[in-house]
């Protein structure tokens, strides 16, 4: 996790599944509770995401919105993109091609 201008960036690596979702859930909950505002999840090193990981991201997105913030995704790789397309989740997230693009964009208005 790192601070960037106007956002907190959480970088994911490896696989996001039932066995690895807990630390992400805790980190997202902590940032949302702290009022971090705009969260950008860098998925450029994420090779796989299952339904558990997707649910963590979806719930965190709703919690961030309820807290007046946002949760955006950057750098989705093809296997992860496929999961998001199959489930329709790509339509609910603001997705950027990479982290640089995400940080160059202004925060999304509610």
FENRARA-V262675 format. One record per residue. N is the residue number from 0. RES is the residue in one small letter. PHI is phi in degrees with one decimal (none if undefined). OMEGA is omega in radians with two decimals (NA if undefined). NEAR is the number of other ideal C-beta (glycine too) atoms within 8 Angstrom. Layout:
n: {N/N}
res: {RES/RES}
phi: {PHI/PHI}
omega: {OMEGA/OMEGA}
near: {NEAR/NEAR}
This chain:
n: {0/1/2/3/4/5/6/7/8/9/10/11/12/13/14/15/16/17/18/19/20/21/22/23/24/25/26/27/28/29/30/31/32/33/34/35/36/37/38/39/40/41/42/43/44/45/46/47/48/49/50/51/52/53/54/55/56/57/58/59/60/61/62/63/64/65/66/67/68/69/70/71/72/73/74/75/76/77/78/79/80/81/82/83/84/85/86/87/88/89/90/91/92/93/94/95/96/97/98/99/100/101/102/103/104/105/106/107/108/109}
res: {x/x/x/x/x/x/x/x/x/x/x/x/x/x/x/x/x/x/x/x/x/x/x/x/x/x/x/x/x/x/x/x/x/x/x/x/x/x/x/x/x/x/x/x/x/x/x/x/x/x/x/x/x/x/x/x/x/x/x/x/x/x/x/x/x/x/x/x/x/x/x/x/x/x/x/x/x/x/x/x/x/x/x/x/x/x/x/x/x/x/x/x/x/x/x/x/x/x/x/x/x/x/x/x/x/x/x/x/x/x}
phi: {none/-149.6/-84.7/-131.3/-56.3/78.6/-159.1/-107.1/-107.2/-114.3/-98.2/-102.5/-142.8/84.3/-121.1/-113.0/-146.9/-53.2/-79.0/-117.3/-72.4/-55.9/-61.2/-65.8/-56.2/-63.9/-64.6/-65.3/-58.8/-62.9/-66.5/-66.9/-62.9/-78.6/76.1/-64.0/81.6/-88.5/-111.6/-118.4/-97.3/-84.5/-103.2/-64.6/-107.4/-86.6/-93.1/-155.8/-143.4/-99.6/-64.4/-64.5/-62.5/-61.6/-63.8/-60.4/-66.1/-64.1/-64.8/-65.5/-61.0/-65.0/-63.5/-63.6/-61.4/-61.0/-88.5/86.6/-113.5/-151.4/-131.7/-121.3/-117.0/-137.3/70.3/-64.5/-90.7/-48.6/-63.7/-76.1/-56.4/-59.4/-60.6/-68.4/-69.5/-60.4/-87.5/84.2/-66.6/-61.6/-80.2/-100.8/-97.6/-84.0/-114.9/-113.3/-65.0/-155.9/-65.5/-59.7/-62.0/-59.9/-72.9/-78.7/-84.9/-70.0/-56.5/-72.9/-78.5/-71.1}
omega: {3.10/3.07/3.02/3.12/3.08/-3.10/2.93/-3.11/3.03/-3.12/3.11/-3.11/3.06/-3.08/3.06/-3.08/-3.10/-3.08/-3.05/-3.05/-3.08/3.13/3.09/3.12/-3.12/-3.14/3.12/3.11/-3.14/-3.13/3.14/3.12/-3.14/3.13/-3.07/3.09/-3.07/3.07/3.07/3.12/3.13/-3.08/-3.03/3.09/3.13/-3.08/-3.04/3.05/3.09/-3.07/3.10/3.11/3.11/3.12/3.07/-3.14/3.13/3.13/3.12/3.09/3.13/3.12/3.11/3.10/3.12/-3.14/3.12/-3.14/3.11/3.03/-3.10/-3.13/3.12/2.99/3.12/3.10/-3.03/-3.13/3.13/3.08/-3.13/3.11/-3.13/3.11/-3.12/-3.08/-3.08/-3.10/3.13/-3.12/-3.09/3.13/2.91/-3.04/3.13/-3.11/3.08/-3.07/3.13/3.10/-3.12/-3.09/3.10/-3.12/3.04/3.09/3.14/3.09/3.12/NA}
near: {7/6/5/9/4/8/13/13/14/13/10/11/5/9/9/14/11/6/4/11/13/6/7/13/10/8/10/15/10/8/12/14/7/6/8/9/11/11/18/17/13/13/13/10/9/14/8/10/13/11/6/10/13/13/9/13/13/10/8/14/12/8/11/13/11/6/9/7/12/13/14/14/13/16/11/10/10/5/9/13/10/8/12/14/8/6/8/7/11/9/5/7/12/7/9/13/5/9/12/6/10/13/12/5/8/4/9/8/3/5}
